[in-house]
Amino acid sequence: MAYFRSALVGAALGVMAACGSSSPAGTGGTAPTTCQPGATGACTCTGADIGIQTCAASGASYGACVCGDAGAGGAGGAGGAGGGAADAGPGDAGDASTLTTPKVLVSGQAALKDIAIDGSLVYWTAASAGVIGACSLSGCATPTLLAVAEPYPLGIATSGGEAFWTNNGLTGDAGLATGGVGAAGLAPNSGMILLDHQAHASAIAADPNNIYWAVDGQVSWCDPLGCTPAAVALDTAQAIAVDASSVYWTSAASGAVSSNVIGAGAATAKLLTPAGYQAVNVRGLVVSGGNVYWATPDQIFSCPSAGCLANPTAFATGQGIVGLQHPLAADGSYLYWSSGTTVVRCAIPGGCNGTPEVVATGQIAPTAVAVSASTVYWVDGASILSLPKPM
């Protein structure tokens, strides 16, 4: 989706230039002479990829362009928002044996709902604030606001240098007129609505080619270069995940887990959990290593991605999971999740015999979680924090 990324970022930077603002310099460009201290902006890396640079404390110039290889970070499996492995970014350096105090990447962000990462940035939705924000993985004093005044944004996913999110919609119109799917490049105010009239759009995932999202009564997908929605399933989904071949979702009504081949019509959707399976208040779904994992407020379950012949396996119990948008993330070796006042992990697929390994403790009430190759990121209250993975 490189063309879509370039179009979004180019348009936003063009507006900034037309208004007389200095935009950050890319490789071979001219550095701006003044900027707001701590402000971030897009810059061009080698090979025309997009990075980010931060204004110096003096306000005299932007710092070096930070260029990270785009990873597959997102909840719900490869390329989805919040889960899956991503390439190391600028916030990934550090020795986990000595860094035990979480780093606050950004704070003061009211109503945080979800996060997603790529190789350079962490993105988030702030629902009642109507904000889509972004910040370097190494932290930022002043976040970049990709979109504002959005009608209750919930889920977020990244792919190819863009962020994609769902707007759940305003209560006055039952989410019908203002529910939608948005997209943004890296520049401030680059957000745009791809689709409107998406009733109560909620969960979202992305892969290198498509985006997948839930609305009332349907799981939809499209290529964002020319988004014409098509149905993956005729079901109201609570959570969505995607891998290289299939889309997975949990039913908001029953908690059952289903899948369909990418690009196939709703008629070929199939149940993965046994007929009659019921789970209450399902939250989060990831796919990793040939298994799918999902959570209820106090348990995590697993099932082979091809389906369960018997009831799903109880992967962890007594967890106290409060996050609704992507409280689970996976990196191929471990499953990470928010639990009570902690962030924990267990090896996959085997589990940890009922005793998860603590990654971070002493939190207020962590919710959404994301992982890169070497770092764990999570939402806690009005802040986004990170720690190197345990050694």
C-alpha positions in Angstrom: 0.0 0.0 0.0 2.9 2.3 -0.6 1.0 4.5 -3.1 -1.8 5.1 -0.6 0.8 6.0 2.1 2.5 8.5 -0.2 -0.8 10.0 -1.2 -1.9 10.6 2.4 1.4 11.9 3.6 2.1 14.0 0.5 -1.3 15.6 0.6 -0.9 16.5 4.3 2.6 17.9 3.9 1.3 19.9 0.9 -1.4 21.5 3.0 1.2 22.4 5.6 3.5 23.9 3.0 0.6 25.9 1.5 -0.1 27.3 4.9 3.5 28.5 5.3 4.5 25.9 7.8 7.9 24.2 7.6 7.6 20.5 7.2 10.3 18.1 8.5 13.1 17.3 6.1 13.6 13.9 4.6 16.8 12.3 3.3 18.5 14.9 1.1 16.0 17.6 2.2 16.4 21.0 3.9 15.9 21.1 7.6 13.3 23.5 8.9 14.6 26.5 10.9 11.8 26.7 13.5 9.3 24.3 15.0 7.4 23.6 18.2 9.6 21.8 20.7 8.7 18.2 21.0 6.4 18.2 18.0 6.8 15.3 15.6 6.4 15.1 11.8 6.9 12.8 8.8 10.2 12.6 7.0 11.5 10.6 4.0 13.9 7.7 4.6 16.1 5.9 2.2 14.0 4.0 -0.4 11.2 6.5 0.0 9.9 4.9 3.2 8.4 7.2 5.8 10.0 8.0 9.2 9.4 10.5 11.9 11.5 13.3 13.5 11.1 15.3 16.6 11.7 19.1 17.1 14.6 19.9 19.4 14.0 21.4 22.8 15.3 24.7 21.5 12.8 24.8 18.7 15.6 25.6 16.3 15.3 22.5 14.1 14.1 18.9 13.9 16.3 16.0 14.9 17.4 13.2 12.7 14.8 11.2 10.8 14.1 8.0 12.7 13.6 5.2 10.1 12.4 1.8 11.3 11.5 -1.1 9.1 7.7 -1.5 9.0 6.7 -4.6 11.1 3.6 -6.6 11.3 2.3 -5.2 14.5 -1.3 -5.4 15.2 -3.9 -6.9 17.4 -5.3 -10.1 16.2 -2.4 -11.7 14.4 0.0 -10.8 11.6 -0.6 -7.3 10.5 -3.5 -6.7 12.9 -3.6 -4.1 15.5 -1.8 -4.9 18.7 -0.4 -8.4 18.2 2.2 -10.2 16.2 5.9 -9.5 15.8 7.1 -6.2 14.5 10.6 -5.2 13.4 12.7 -3.4 16.0 12.0 0.3 16.2 13.7 3.2 17.9 12.1 2.3 21.2 13.3 -1.3 21.2 16.9 -0.8 22.5 17.7 -1.8 26.0 18.6 -4.6 28.3 15.5 -6.2 29.8 17.6 -7.4 32.8 18.3 -3.8 33.9 15.2 -1.9 32.6 12.4 -2.9 35.1 10.6 0.5 35.4 8.2 1.0 32.5 8.9 3.9 30.2 6.1 6.4 29.7 5.9 7.1 26.0 3.1 9.5 26.1 0.7 10.6 28.9 -2.3 12.9 29.4 -4.3 11.1 26.6 -7.9 10.8 28.0 -10.2 7.9 27.0 -7.5 5.7 25.4 -9.1 2.6 23.9 -6.6 0.8 21.6 -3.0 0.9 20.4 -1.1 -0.5 17.4 2.5 -0.3 16.4 4.7 -0.5 13.3 8.5 -0.2 13.0 8.7 3.4 14.1 5.5 4.6 15.8 2.8 3.7 18.3 -0.7 4.8 17.3 -3.8 5.0 19.4 -7.5 5.8 19.6 -9.0 8.0 22.3 -12.8 7.4 22.1 -14.6 10.2 23.9 -11.8 12.6 23.0 -12.3 11.8 19.3 -8.5 11.6 18.7 -6.2 9.4 16.6 -2.7 10.0 17.8 0.8 8.8 17.0 4.2 9.0 18.8 7.7 7.6 18.3 8.3 4.3 19.9 11.0 6.1 21.9 8.5 8.5 23.3 7.4 12.1 22.6 6.5 15.1 24.7 3.9 16.3 22.1 2.1 13.6 20.1 1.1 13.9 16.5 -2.6 14.2 16.1 -3.5 12.4 12.9 -7.2 13.1 13.2 -9.5 14.9 15.7 -13.2 15.3 16.3 -13.8 11.7 15.2 -17.1 10.1 16.3 -15.9 7.7 19.1 -12.9 5.9 17.5 -12.4 2.4 18.9 -10.1 -0.1 17.2 -6.9 0.7 15.3 -4.5 -1.3 13.1 -1.5 -0.5 11.0 -0.1 -1.6 7.6 2.4 -0.2 5.2 2.9 3.1 7.0 -0.8 3.9 7.5 -3.1 3.7 10.4 -6.7 2.4 10.0 -9.3 2.8 12.6 -13.0 2.4 13.3 -15.5 5.1 14.4 -18.2 3.5 16.5 -20.4 6.5 15.9 -22.4 8.9 18.0 -25.2 7.7 20.3 -27.7 10.1 18.9 -27.8 8.4 15.5 -27.3 4.8 16.8 -23.9 4.8 15.1 -25.5 4.6 11.6 -24.6 8.0 10.1 -21.3 8.6 12.0 -19.9 5.1 12.2 -17.1 4.5 9.8 -13.6 3.5 8.9 -10.8 6.0 8.7 -7.2 6.1 7.5 -4.2 8.4 8.0 -0.6 8.8 7.0 2.1 10.1 9.4 1.6 13.8 9.1 -0.6 15.9 11.4 -4.3 16.0 10.4 -3.8 13.6 7.6 -6.8 11.5 8.6 -9.6 10.8 6.1 -12.7 8.7 6.2 -12.6 5.7 3.8 -16.2 4.6 4.6 -19.1 6.1 6.4 -22.5 4.7 7.5 -20.7 1.7 9.1 -23.1 1.0 12.0 -21.2 0.6 15.2 -17.9 -0.1 13.6 -15.6 -1.6 16.3 -12.9 -4.2 15.9 -10.4 -3.9 13.0 -7.4 -5.8 11.7 -5.1 -5.3 8.7 -2.6 -7.2 6.5 -0.3 -5.9 3.8 -3.2 -5.8 1.3 -6.5 -5.4 3.0 -8.4 -4.1 6.1 -11.1 -6.1 8.0 -13.6 -4.6 10.4 -16.8 -5.4 12.3 -20.1 -3.6 12.0 -23.6 -4.5 13.1 -24.4 -7.9 11.6 -21.3 -8.2 9.3 -17.6 -8.7 9.2 -16.3 -6.7 6.1 -13.1 -6.4 4.2 -11.7 -4.2 1.4 -8.5 -3.1 -0.3 -8.1 0.5 1.0 -6.7 1.7 -2.3 -10.3 1.4 -3.7 -12.5 0.4 -0.8 -15.6 -1.5 -1.9 -16.7 -3.4 1.2 -17.5 -7.1 0.9 -18.8 -9.5 3.5 -16.5 -12.1 5.2 -19.3 -13.1 7.5 -22.9 -12.2 8.4 -22.2 -12.0 12.1 -21.7 -9.2 14.6 -18.1 -9.7 15.7 -16.5 -8.7 19.1 -12.9 -9.2 17.9 -11.1 -9.8 14.6 -7.7 -11.3 13.7 -6.0 -12.2 10.5 -3.1 -14.3 9.3 -1.6 -15.0 5.9 -4.6 -17.0 4.6 -7.7 -16.5 6.8 -9.8 -14.0 8.8 -10.9 -15.0 12.3 -13.6 -13.4 14.6 -15.5 -14.0 17.8 -19.3 -13.6 17.8 -20.6 -10.9 20.1 -23.7 -12.9 20.7 -22.3 -16.3 21.6 -18.5 -15.9 22.0 -18.0 -18.6 19.3 -14.9 -18.4 17.1 -15.2 -18.6 13.4 -13.0 -18.1 10.3 -13.1 -17.7 6.6 -10.5 -17.7 3.8 -9.4 -14.2 2.8 -11.4 -13.0 -0.2 -14.1 -15.6 0.2 -17.7 -14.8 0.5 -19.8 -15.1 3.7 -21.2 -18.5 2.6 -17.9 -20.3 3.2 -17.5 -19.0 6.9 -17.0 -21.9 9.3 -17.2 -22.4 13.1 -13.9 -23.3 14.8 -15.4 -23.9 18.2 -17.9 -26.7 18.7 -21.5 -26.2 17.9 -23.3 -24.8 21.0 -20.1 -23.3 22.5 -20.8 -20.3 24.6 -18.5 -17.7 26.2 -19.6 -14.5 27.9 -18.0 -11.1 27.3 -15.3 -12.2 24.9 -12.6 -9.7 24.4 -9.5 -9.9 22.3 -8.4 -12.4 19.6 -5.0 -13.2 18.2 -3.7 -16.0 15.9 -0.1 -17.2 16.3 1.7 -20.4 15.5 -1.3 -22.3 14.2 -3.6 -21.5 17.1 -6.1 -18.8 18.0 -6.4 -17.3 21.5 -9.2 -15.3 23.0 -10.2 -14.0 26.4 -13.2 -13.5 28.7 -12.8 -11.3 31.8 -11.2 -14.1 33.8 -9.9 -16.7 31.3 -8.0 -17.2 28.1 -8.8 -20.0 25.7 -7.0 -21.5 22.8 -7.9 -23.6 19.8 -6.1 -24.8 16.6 -6.7 -22.4 13.8 -8.2 -25.3 11.8 -10.8 -25.8 14.5 -11.5 -27.6 17.8 -12.9 -31.1 17.8 -13.6 -30.8 21.6 -14.1 -27.8 23.8 -11.3 -25.1 23.6 -8.3 -25.4 25.9 -8.3 -23.2 29.0 -4.9 -21.5 28.5 -5.1 -19.4 31.7 -7.6 -18.8 34.4 -8.3 -16.2 37.1 -6.9 -13.3 35.0 -9.0 -10.2 35.6 -8.9 -8.9 32.0 -10.6 -5.5 31.7 -9.5 -4.3 28.2 -12.1 -4.7 25.5 -9.9 -3.6 22.5 -7.0 -6.0 22.0 -5.9 -7.0 25.5 -4.0 -9.9 23.9 -0.9 -9.8 21.7 1.4 -12.5 20.5 4.9 -12.7 19.0 5.1 -16.4 17.9 6.8 -17.5 21.2 4.7 -15.9 23.9 1.1 -14.7 24.5 1.0 -11.3 26.3 -2.0 -9.8 28.1 -3.2 -7.3 30.6 -4.3 -8.8 33.9 -5.5 -6.8 36.9 -2.7 -4.4 37.7 -0.1 -6.3 35.7 1.0 -7.2 32.2 1.9 -10.8 31.9 2.9 -13.5 29.4 3.0 -17.3 28.8 4.9 -19.4 26.3 2.8 -20.6 23.4 1.4 -23.1 22.6 2.2 -24.9 25.9 1.2 -22.3 28.5 2.8 -21.7 31.9 1.0 -24.1 34.3 -1.3 -21.5 35.7 1.5 -19.1 36.6 2.0 -16.4 34.0 5.4 -14.6 33.9 5.0 -10.9 35.1 6.2 -8.4 32.6 5.1 -5.2 34.4 3.4 -4.7 37.8 2.0 -1.9 39.8 -0.2 -0.5 37.0 -3.5 1.1 37.4 -5.6 -1.0 35.1 -3.8 -1.9 31.9 -6.0 -2.6 28.9 -4.7 -2.8 25.2 -1.3 -4.5 24.6 1.0 -4.7 21.6 4.4 -6.2 21.0 7.4 -5.7 18.7 10.5 -7.9 18.3 11.9 -6.9 21.7 9.4 -4.6 23.5 6.0 -4.8 25.1 3.7 -1.8 24.9 0.4 -1.2 26.7 -2.2 1.3 27.7 -2.6 2.2 31.4 -5.1 4.9 32.3 -4.2 8.0 30.2 -0.7 6.8 29.3 1.1 4.4 26.9 4.1 2.6 28.4 6.7 0.2 27.3 9.3 -2.2 28.7 11.8 -4.5 27.0 10.7 -8.1 26.9 12.0 -10.3 29.8 15.2 -12.1 28.9 
